[in-house]
Amino acid sequence: VQLQASGGGLVQAGGSLRLSCAASGRTSSYVMGWFRQAPGKEREIVAAIRWSGGSTHYADSVKGRFTISRDNAKNMVYLQMNSLNPEDTAVYYCAAAGAPSYEYDSWGQGTLVTVSS
């Protein structure tokens, strides 16, 4: 699976952005995730969605503010980010985890999100 992320940018605190991840290849059995890495911090998972069935998981820090979704027809995964705050500033990555290990082993390039106060 090849992934390409887009949609990052500069936004003021309280604003919104939508990140997109274009996936190529057979993704129906995959779990898709959005990760982020802030300067000086470890990479962390933000949200994940099972391509088949659409079940989702969110980090506590983004619950109620971020929504992950997928478009089966377009082979796209989205991360809608609302009520952004400066702590959300990071490089965001989309990733795919496939059977049987379900380890995230396919990564897109990062897209930078900067939230100004």
C-alpha positions as CSV (number, residue, x, y, z in Angstrom):
1,V,0.0,0.0,0.0
2,Q,1.3,3.4,-0.9
3,L,0.1,6.5,0.9
4,Q,0.1,10.2,0.2
5,A,-0.9,12.7,2.8
6,S,-2.0,16.3,2.3
7,G,-3.9,19.1,3.8
8,G,-1.6,20.5,6.4
9,G,-1.1,24.2,6.9
10,L,-1.2,27.1,9.3
11,V,-4.3,27.8,11.3
12,Q,-5.2,29.9,14.3
13,A,-6.2,28.3,17.6
14,G,-9.8,27.3,17.5
15,G,-9.7,26.7,13.8
16,S,-10.1,23.6,11.7
17,L,-8.2,21.6,9.1
18,R,-8.9,18.4,7.2
19,L,-6.1,16.1,6.3
20,S,-6.4,13.7,3.4
21,C,-4.6,10.4,2.8
22,A,-4.7,8.9,-0.7
23,A,-4.1,5.1,-0.6
24,S,-3.2,3.0,-3.6
25,G,-3.4,-0.8,-3.5
26,R,-5.7,-3.2,-1.8
27,T,-6.8,-1.7,1.4
28,S,-10.0,-3.5,2.3
29,S,-8.4,-5.5,5.1
30,Y,-6.3,-2.7,6.5
31,V,-6.4,-0.5,9.5
32,M,-5.5,3.1,8.7
33,G,-4.0,5.4,11.2
34,W,-3.1,9.0,11.6
35,F,0.0,9.7,13.7
36,R,1.7,12.9,14.6
37,Q,5.1,13.9,15.8
38,A,5.7,17.3,17.5
39,P,9.2,18.8,17.8
40,G,11.2,17.0,20.5
41,K,8.4,14.5,21.1
42,E,7.8,10.9,20.2
43,R,5.4,10.0,17.4
44,E,2.0,9.2,18.7
45,I,-1.1,7.7,17.2
46,V,-4.0,10.2,16.9
47,A,-6.8,8.1,15.3
48,A,-7.3,4.9,13.5
49,I,-10.1,3.4,11.4
50,R,-10.7,-0.1,10.2
51,W,-11.3,0.0,6.5
52,S,-13.8,-2.8,6.6
53,G,-16.6,-1.9,9.0
54,G,-15.3,1.6,9.9
55,S,-14.7,1.1,13.6
56,T,-12.6,3.9,15.0
57,H,-10.2,4.7,17.8
58,Y,-9.0,8.0,19.1
59,A,-6.3,9.2,21.4
60,D,-7.8,10.8,24.5
61,S,-6.2,14.1,23.6
62,V,-8.3,14.5,20.4
63,K,-11.5,12.8,21.3
64,G,-14.5,15.0,20.5
65,R,-12.3,17.3,18.3
66,F,-11.0,15.0,15.6
67,T,-12.9,12.7,13.3
68,I,-11.3,10.0,11.2
69,S,-13.3,8.7,8.2
70,R,-12.8,6.9,5.0
71,D,-14.2,7.0,1.5
72,N,-14.2,3.5,0.0
73,A,-14.9,4.6,-3.5
74,K,-12.1,7.1,-3.6
75,N,-9.7,5.0,-1.4
76,M,-9.2,8.0,0.8
77,V,-8.8,8.5,4.5
78,Y,-9.5,11.8,6.2
79,L,-8.8,13.4,9.5
80,Q,-11.1,16.3,10.3
81,M,-9.5,18.4,13.0
82,N,-11.6,21.0,14.9
83,S,-11.0,23.2,17.8
84,L,-7.3,23.1,17.1
85,N,-4.9,24.3,19.7
86,P,-1.1,25.0,19.7
87,E,-0.5,21.6,21.3
88,D,-1.8,20.0,18.0
89,T,1.2,21.5,16.1
90,A,3.0,18.6,14.6
91,V,3.9,16.7,11.4
92,Y,1.0,14.4,10.7
93,Y,1.4,11.0,9.0
94,C,-1.0,8.5,7.7
95,A,-0.1,4.9,7.9
96,A,-1.5,1.5,7.1
97,A,-1.5,-1.8,9.0
98,G,-2.3,-5.0,7.2
99,A,-2.9,-8.6,8.0
100,P,-1.6,-10.7,9.6
101,S,0.6,-8.6,11.9
102,Y,-1.4,-5.4,11.8
103,E,1.8,-3.4,12.4
104,Y,1.9,0.0,10.7
105,D,4.4,-0.7,8.0
106,S,3.3,1.6,5.2
107,W,3.7,5.3,5.8
108,G,2.9,8.4,3.8
109,Q,5.1,11.5,3.8
110,G,4.2,13.9,6.6
111,T,2.2,17.0,6.4
112,L,2.9,19.8,8.7
113,V,0.1,21.3,10.8
114,T,0.9,24.5,12.7
115,V,-1.6,26.1,15.1
116,S,-0.9,29.6,16.2
117,S,-2.1,31.0,19.4
